[in-house]
Amino acid sequence: RLATRNAWIHRRFLDDVPEIDEVWQGVAVFVVRERAGGRVAEVVDELDRQGFEVLDVLHLDADQRAGVTHRLRGGNWARGPWQVSGGGPSHYVVAYDVAPQTGDATGARAVNLRVPAAKQSVRQRLMAGVPSAERYNPVHSSDNPGQALDYLDALGDDALVAEVRDRAERLTGLSTFPYPVVQVLAAEARRARVALVDHPVHGECVCKVFRPGAARFFERELHARTALCEVPEVPELLESGDGWLLMPFYRDDAAHVARVLPSGLDHQLHDWALRDLVRFAGDLHDRGLFVLDLSTQNLLHDPERGLKIVDFEFLQPYDGPVPPPAESWTLRGVPVGQVGHDVPQRTRLTRGRGNPAFHPAVTGVAVEHLAERLARPTALSQARRRAVRGGWYALLAYRQGVTDLRAAVKASRWEPLGRRVVTRARRARRARRA
């Protein structure tokens, strides 16, 4: 840290840092402190959710703890900006990222941006519910592969370093695309990497490769493309292998998008697209299945093949009696208190439940109305959708400030309720100014 602002320290200690093999780019060491020593399982689980393969969990003995305490962090294990100290080092969690986000940087000091994000997620999880006066820093991590090697070297176990390297090489081999890559498509890659590949028979198509720790998500994707192959919204399966599958490269013309929401991440849908999604939810329900993490970002429309859903990683069966159609978990999310299911991370629209694609901001109707239509399929009321959708959009614009009101009026000029909401908002602002 000092070397970033002290040229002499940089020349003295960092100018001649040796190069390391590329396989180490994905290695990171997370140091669990004593106060969180009983919650290592939660650390491992959260790292898995963030897309890391946990290679090893080491409980430091007395000698290792003493060596690590003095060598790492300059020997500083005080409380820092937290209310209390987390104590000294207790455990090492050695993890590997098969798709490190280092940009164009390489070498020992190339920072993987996914490491600090994962560390922050671990801290938030472990500190959730802890009184503010008792909060502490539960975990530290290496910042780059050079530091990760230094953390491992502090244990004085050459066999461990060799074992970590072997496991990292094996994971890299299992996560490699089976065909030449034309363009990488997925950025986050918590569970799988997606790329446009050049296939010798099918030409350019999309390949999705899952990391070994995400095998259950791969099985769900494969199940969707085989058991649900007759459902129009399910992409065709061209080929599959050990942890990977191949699908056509669909040309998205965005014909299903009615309007982009202010967040820029989700879209409002045309009536016909919503009807197709509600019917799709019914098809799943009839088979005793539900899906989570269904967002408009996972929808595309091919001009020749129609509406497609490209992510089925959270497709799961009900673990008991299938609820009535109006209580479909695809529409409403997993009920509070239900455990044993994979639930995606929270989004701005769901707060941990339901699917963003069925949120009123996207559909223009309440989830209860969609559930009613799922139980008793009829054409959705276009006038009602326009009114509710316009009001929702206008309310969002109003909360963002006066400058967006004109855009809201323009966007909702065919939606009477939305226009009335905006008009009232503008009158109220004029009155306050007067």
Disulfide bonds with the S-S distance in Angstrom:
none
